[in-house]
């Protein structure tokens, strides 16, 4: 499949390049709509697109609240932007992926803790319906090995993920801790998710993870979040400009200075 990648400003045109099982050559910014109101999600996505965001994620809370309608509405409003459906599939893989694909999703998410058969079925549906598959290593005892397993089962992208509840019980745990090892061993594009600061998220391409995920409510102070808040546009525009201007480290290349020691 081909995706529109690489715009720094909303007015600029996108270069269309294929998503393949190698690291993307240019970094992209994905906004995660972890909201429960479709109207607020659409308003937030509009601000994000105007700020230069490349991909739009229908976050799990939005899918729980609004279901397939959220994916349909986002695709209708933003047909030129890939839509990620973070449904976190654990079983019934083919049907769930098919439903999201028919609603307009370009990516679906399956959990690494699911059975191999489920992951294979999601991958099969992805091939049948033209969507890419993200495999999430959240909760794995060995996240690096889990990334290799997910790639071997055919996912297109590995999500290297430290969950919200896990971080609550293990303060300081970060996906940055093992990100270089995951990137070097996965063999597919990687994104890092879970408790990252904006500075850490922006630096992900330096570590070889080209897909930078920004949770919209976290781009500014969460207690003052509003889709119409001018701070949101400014924060996302600055993030996009910084990310789009970076090079992506290739697997096996010298590690960035911040990773040494």
Buried (B, 14 or more C-beta within 10 A) or exposed (E): EEBBBBBBEEEEEEEEBEBEEEBBBBBBBBBBBBBEBBEBBBBBBBBBBBBBBBBBBBBBBBBEBBBBEBBBBBBEBBEEBBBBBBBBBEEBBBEBBBBBBEBBBBBBBBBBBBEEEBBBBBBBBBEEBEBBBBBBBBBBEEBBBBBBBBBEBBBBBBBBBBBEEBBEEEEEBBBBBBBBEBBBBBBBBBBBBBBBEBEBBBBBBBBBBBBBBBBBBBBBEEEEBBBEBEEBBEBBBBBBBBBBEBEBBEBEEEBBEEBEE
